[in-house]
Amino acid sequence: MNTLDQTFGALADPTRRAILSRLARGEATVGELARPFSISPPAISRHLRVLEAAALITNERRGKHRFCRLRPAALETAAEWMDFNRRFWTGSLERLAEHLGRPAGAKQP
């Protein structure tokens, strides 16, 4: 699976998106990330592993705690992909609308 596929797969889950939103405010321990959710610690760990595999976060042990931090570069790659496709499809749809707006048999410019 390529990195972009992993990124979008990770972003498909609302819990993982919420974790990323929290990490956008700064690093947090696994316990701090788990606190707002009513799911088990192993489930949080699985979500964090998916985010880490997609290169969206780093996970570092310091003493007794694991600290997670957002890695914005992977999100930037996904945003660039979406921007490119938005521009492509917007332009294509505008050209189609322009074409469909011409009278039948009208010559192309």
C-alpha positions as CSV (number, residue, x, y, z in Angstrom):
1,M,0.0,0.0,0.0
2,N,1.4,3.4,-0.9
3,T,1.7,6.3,1.5
4,L,-1.2,8.2,0.1
5,D,-3.5,5.2,0.4
6,Q,-2.4,4.8,4.0
7,T,-3.0,8.4,4.7
8,F,-6.5,8.4,3.3
9,G,-7.2,5.0,5.0
10,A,-6.1,6.5,8.3
11,L,-8.2,9.6,7.8
12,A,-11.3,7.5,7.0
13,D,-11.9,6.9,10.7
14,P,-13.5,9.6,12.9
15,T,-11.6,8.6,16.0
16,R,-8.3,8.9,14.2
17,R,-9.3,12.3,12.8
18,A,-10.2,13.4,16.3
19,I,-6.8,12.2,17.5
20,L,-5.1,14.2,14.7
21,S,-7.2,17.3,15.6
22,R,-6.0,17.0,19.2
23,L,-2.4,16.6,18.1
24,A,-2.7,19.7,16.0
25,R,-2.7,21.7,19.3
26,G,0.5,20.0,20.4
27,E,2.0,16.7,21.5
28,A,0.1,14.5,24.0
29,T,0.6,11.3,25.9
30,V,-1.3,8.2,24.8
31,G,-3.4,8.6,28.0
32,E,-4.3,12.2,27.1
33,L,-5.3,11.1,23.6
34,A,-7.5,8.2,25.0
35,R,-9.3,10.3,27.6
36,P,-12.1,11.7,25.4
37,F,-13.0,8.3,23.9
38,S,-15.0,5.5,25.5
39,I,-13.0,2.8,23.9
40,S,-10.4,0.4,25.3
41,P,-6.7,1.2,25.6
42,P,-5.9,-1.6,23.1
43,A,-8.3,0.1,20.6
44,I,-6.5,3.5,21.1
45,S,-3.2,1.7,20.5
46,R,-4.5,0.2,17.3
47,H,-5.6,3.7,16.1
48,L,-2.2,5.1,17.0
49,R,-0.4,2.3,15.1
50,V,-2.5,3.1,12.0
51,L,-1.7,6.8,12.2
52,E,2.0,6.0,12.7
53,A,2.1,3.5,9.8
54,A,0.6,6.3,7.6
55,A,3.4,8.6,8.8
56,L,0.8,11.0,10.3
57,I,2.2,10.9,13.8
58,T,5.4,10.0,15.7
59,N,5.2,8.0,18.9
60,E,8.1,8.3,21.4
61,R,8.7,6.8,24.8
62,R,9.9,9.1,27.5
63,G,10.1,7.5,30.9
64,K,6.8,5.8,31.7
65,H,4.8,7.7,29.1
66,R,4.5,7.5,25.3
67,F,4.2,10.9,23.6
68,C,2.6,11.4,20.2
69,R,3.2,14.3,17.9
70,L,1.6,15.2,14.6
71,R,3.7,14.9,11.4
72,P,2.1,17.5,9.1
73,A,4.2,16.5,6.0
74,A,1.9,13.5,5.3
75,L,-1.2,15.7,5.5
76,E,0.4,18.2,3.1
77,T,0.9,15.4,0.6
78,A,-2.7,14.5,0.8
79,A,-3.8,18.1,0.6
80,E,-1.6,18.6,-2.6
81,W,-3.2,15.5,-4.2
82,M,-6.7,16.9,-3.4
83,D,-5.8,20.4,-4.6
84,F,-4.5,19.0,-7.9
85,N,-7.6,16.9,-8.5
86,R,-9.9,19.7,-7.5
87,R,-8.3,22.0,-10.0
88,F,-8.3,19.3,-12.7
89,W,-12.0,18.4,-12.3
90,T,-13.1,22.0,-11.8
91,G,-11.4,22.9,-15.1
92,S,-12.8,19.9,-16.9
93,L,-16.3,20.5,-15.7
94,E,-16.1,24.2,-16.6
95,R,-15.0,23.2,-20.2
96,L,-17.8,20.7,-20.4
97,A,-20.4,23.3,-19.3
98,E,-19.0,25.7,-21.8
99,H,-19.2,23.1,-24.6
100,L,-22.7,22.1,-23.7
101,G,-23.8,25.7,-23.7
102,R,-22.9,26.1,-27.4
103,P,-25.7,25.7,-30.0
104,A,-25.8,22.4,-31.9
105,G,-23.3,22.3,-34.8
106,A,-21.4,25.3,-33.5
107,K,-17.7,25.2,-34.4
108,Q,-15.0,25.0,-31.7
109,P,-13.0,28.2,-31.3
